[in-house]
């Protein structure tokens, strides 16, 4: 059940909840510039080292819908704090455990925590925002996630260069624990009443979302968009190191530039969503446009020989991809009503499943090779195709 519709958006509370995604964004993108260091420390190849990325994404994807059935029975604050605490333990383990196998297990623990807190953060943003600012609120969460690239990745890369990549994850774990404590103490009461229906009823509502063709089309588009963007970026560090000889610190600056692109894409995308809705425009058409830009940009990023052209492709890909995700999250949160946490959790599962699938596919070929570029581009084309299906469904229903 939901509470009354807010007249104004409580931005301080929104920013506090979204700050959890600052750590999540850093964690998601820091693996790429650290991949050469991690590979060297454990004496493994790029494919084995990339398990730190895809194991996290796979566990998040599998658990997110199931976890939402439980967390929806608690306040958003409680769910966010619990998830952040578990995530923090996983981050500390990543930085402190001695072997690659144990570090991967710590990544699994981190993913469990992230899956607990993820959907409540998105849901809190849409539930506490004023109706005319939902797009902006959802985009602010995506922008905070992107800020992890802008702030966390370059700083983390400097720490890794000066000391060790392990100290970075210890720092992230401590930071997340502090944010969780602040949310527990400072986040105000919620008008939303936690779910009290039987678990079987909740499960039926969650699974029943898949009977909607618009829902399945949007999640399919998001799956392939995430595979195009995040999975490919997992190997950006190895690609730019091998092709252009960039150092860890330089790769951190690349991460910052890509994060700026994502930040701009999220911010502009959120305002564009509100603008489009206010004028009766088509949000699915926005998906088609941004998916096309994403696909072209990722092929440019992976195939271009001049460094400046490759970097332009990375930045443009993340700007378009962030606008794409913000638009999709807003559509899901608005159309699902009181079942928004289930819709968002399925979407999170699709996003991270796309990351895991794309990472595994791309790890099977040479980084930067022709098959690598073809796979990355093909994933983007599939996202465009699913977005076109969603757009046509929207046109038929209007």
Number of C-alpha atoms within 10 A of each C-alpha: 12 14 13 9 13 13 11 12 19 15 14 10 17 22 16 17 27 24 22 28 28 25 25 25 24 26 24 22 25 28 24 27 32 25 26 21 17 23 17 12 11 13 12 14 13 18 19 14 22 23 21 24 25 25 22 26 29 22 22 30 26 19 20 28 26 18 20 26 20 14 22 22 17 16 18 24 23 17 24 27 24 18 24 31 25 22 30 28 20 27 29 23 23 29 20 16 15 11 12 20 12 14 21 22 19 25 27 24 23 29 28 24 28 29 31 29 30 25 30 28 26 29 23 23 28 24 27 25 22 18 17 15 18 23 29 26 31 30 30 23 25 28 32 25 28 32 25 29 34 26 20 26 32 26 20 28 26 20 18 21 16 10 11 17 22 19 17 24 24 19 16 23 26 15 15 25 19 15 19 24 14 14 20 15 10 12 16 11 9 15 15 18 14 16 19 11 10 8 13 10 10 20 15 10 15 21 13 10 17 15 9 9 13 20 19 17 21 25 27 21 32 31 28 29 33 27 30 31 26 25 29 31 27 27 25 24 26 22 21 23 18 13 14 12 13 17 16 24 21 18 25 30 21 24 31 24 21 26 32 23 26 30 27 21 28 32 24 18 28 29 20 19 25 21 14 14 14 10 8 9 13 15 21 23 17 20 29 22 15 24 31 19 20 32 27 16 28 27 24 21 28 28 18 16 12 11 13 10 15 19 21 18 25 28 26 24 31 29 28 26 31 33 30 28 26 29 26 23 24 23 17 22 24 17 12 15 13 17 21 23 26 29 29 27 28 28 27 27 27 29 26 28 25 29 31 27 19 26 27 19 16 23 20 11 15 14 22 22 12 13 14 21 21 16 19 25 22 16 22 28 21 19 29 25 18 24 29 21 18 25 21 14 15 15 12 7 6 6
